[in-house]
Amino acid sequence: MARHLIDPAYRPFVFFVAVILGLVLVDIGEGNILTSATAFSSLQYFSTFGLVALGLGLTMLIGEFDLSVGGLFGLGGCVAVLTGNENAWVGIACALATGLGFGLIQGLIITGFRLGSVAVTLGGLLTANGLAYVLTLNKTITFDDIDLALALNEPIATVFSIRSIVALAFFAIAIVIFSTMRVGRDLIATGSDRRAAMVSGVGVDKILIASFALSASISALGGALLSYGLASASPAGLADVLVPAIAAAILGGVSLAGGVGTPFGLAVGVLTLSVLRSGLNALGVPPFVNSIASGTILFAVAIIDAPYLARQLRSLGSRLRGA
């Protein structure tokens, strides 16, 4: 018997449709929501915190939690701008190497000492934030290639940009790998029952280390692309992506307990919050309304996920049918 009112596999799509319908109903007669400008803005939001959500979601799938992604997003941007003014690809490579190094160290500490990921990655978050302040001397640093900055955000086919295409491509790769290769099953097995996964031959420690390395790397890449697009980076300017990433992962059907979720559902969760932000901006509401709306959706997810509520409603339904 199902434990939830809505199957977690379908939940991201239910909320995605509900958010769009809600925005359209509020906007009846105005024409602000169903436009190419809103679609472009939504995908720009998607590109901003999508890679962070993907990295975080991968660690949640294995029953862990990578808080450091927020810090590495900012640090990756600072490293990319500091090292990429002469050659942007060098900056990207340095940002990726920084994220990879952080992720590997965290993964090795967690597996080597059997520590909880929250404590370790909280340390990683604080360390990454501190390094960003040290590297930039607590100042905003500029990226000199203005042509590249403009190109990264230039509309492509009206609704896309290079940044959004990169984010969508990473999700597409993750979806294909997750659905067609053994590593996807190993991730779910590790998150569902680690001991059983080890007995069945899954290299649990390797999965853990690789997940944290990938999570940190793509988060740093996301920060690098955003900083290039903004033509600047600062240690504090990119610090507000962690909470949206967590919200998107939960909304996307990824369980905090591990073993439940898919990259496709995660992508829909990110897109749902992106559409909500863009739609509310198009409606001209104050910024705090976005926080209230996002919080309300997460409350709804928590209520719908409650097994006790599901049992009570099913019991009530059975009594009504038998009456």
Beta strands, then each sheet from edge to edge (+ up, - down):
strand 1: 141-142
strand 2: 232-233
sheet 1: 1+ 2-
end
